[in-house]
Amino acid sequence: MSATQPVDESVRVRVPAKINLSLAVGPARPDGYHDLATVFQAVSLHDELTATWAPPGEVVVKTVGPYADRVADDEDNLACRAARLLMDRHGDGGAWGAHLLVDKGIPVAGGMAGGSADAAGALLACAALWDLDLSPADLRELGAELGADVPFPLLGGTAVGTNRGDELVPVLGRGCFHWVLALSDEGLSTPEVFARFDELDTDPDAPRVPDELLAALGTGEATELAGCLHNDLTAAACDLRPDLARTLELGTRYGALASLLSGSGPTVAFLTAGESQAMDLAHTLRGELGTDAVRRVRGPVSGAKLLQVLR
């Protein structure tokens, strides 16, 4: 591909949010990170990203959608950084560029890897736009350089994550799980949550994924999975945001099989027995919380996916 490519070429991709079915956190490492053992599940809440051919060396991003006012469209935007990393590693002498349009449906700073999903989407979209011969594993390796959560939205489905959460092994499971998400108007800083975790738990165990959780995923039964959900960051997040404790309790009071903080929060996920139960719970929570920021989703869903390529 050369700089003479027509400017109306574009690629559109869809990228999922994630929840953590289990998140075990180890002690802080010398590099400042924590060893993690987590199980990711991709759910049907998405961002869409469109990459359009731009003048050589130019990478800009514009965010639209319900969370656009919480995103900085500058060089530090993860989608922009992803495109530039791809250009630096595989660029044709600076002959490529991209305009990135992000339609944001995943909450910002919500513990659902919204920024990481945009980086994953930018990697896939720009690789297709620039006609790069890169494998999914190549893109995930680049994604890990941008952030620990970036590789998973490229993979999707359900997967075990170790090290910082970036080393992934797919999990074979059965069935479809129905979740209700209680979103928050105010995000939580992941570094702040981990810092509070270090203050509250000065001697955490070595992280591991529970065998019973993997077995429950194999059955496809929501009732089996409900007893295995866990997040080591819950106490730290609730200490920073005491209102989360009430939200976690509300779901189970009104029929959820289990409640779970997603990642570092503040999104709370409620596992239900099925689709009709999810509909009932979502309706009740909207009334109890006094907000429309409640979503029904299902999982697992596929990872980053090409929707449209215009040549």
Secondary structure, DSSP 8 states (H G I E B T S, - for coil): --TTS-TT-EEEEEEEEEEEEEEEEEEE-TTS-EEEEEEEEEEEEEEEEEEEE-STT-EEEEEESTTGGGS--STTSHHHHHHHHHHHHH-STT---EEEEEE--S-TTSSS-HHHHHHHHHHHHHHHHTT----HHHHHHHHHHH-TTSHHHHHBSEEEEETTTTEEEE----S-EEEEEE--SS---HHHHHHHHHHH-SS-------HHHHHHHHHT-HHHHHTT-EETTHHHHHHH-THHHHHHHHHHHTT-SEEEE-TTSS-EEEEESSHHHHHHHHHHHHHHHTSS-EEEEEE--B-SEEEEEE-
